Amino acid sequence: MGAAMAVTGIGGFFFRARDPEGLAAWYLTHLGVGAPPGVFVWPQQAGPTVFQPFKEDSDYFAADRRWMLNLRVDDLDGLIASLGAAGIEVIRKPDWDMPGVGRFARIHDPEGNPVELWEPEAPPGG
């Protein structure tokens, strides 16, 4: 990419919901994602982001879903414990973890949307 590249990151993620207010509250309560009502900007930590289209017939996530949100976390085990205590099913498969990349778990929001939780592996010496 040349010097004219103007994109500096993802500025928003917008999707349809049956209950937008309820779903926004669920993400804020259980994952700390989003902002309180009336506040539109969610300040985040800078870090790696993967932007990757998948093949139409990929089995990486449910075939009836067009997208899967991946959220970067700093304490996967702690978040898994918190979600489990709230009655949210967490799926963990050791073969999802990738040396040099990190550890993964999956949940679904109340409307059935897949959410992948990613704890990036600490860089060497980091």
C-alpha positions, 0 to 999 in steps of 0.5 A: 500500500502506498503513502495514500493509505488513509485508514487507521483502524476500524471505526465502528461495527454496526449490525441489526438486532431484534432488541438493540438496547437490550443487546447493547446492555448485554455486551456492556455488562458481560464484556465491557464492550460499547458505551452507556446509553447516550455515549457513542464512542467506546475508547479501546486499547490499541492492538492487533486486529485481524480483518479476514473474509472467509470462504462461503462454505467455511466451517470456522463459524456457523453456516447461517451467520455472515460474520463473527465478532472477535474481541481481544481480551487480556485475561481469557481465564478470568473472563471465562469464569465471569461469563460462566458465573453469569450463566453464559455458555463458553466453548473452549477447544484447545485445538483453537489455540495457536502458538505465536498467536494466542488462545481462543474461546467462543460464546454467543450473544442473546440473539445467537451471534457468534463472538470469539474471545482472543487473548493474544500471546505476549510478544517475546520479552513482553 
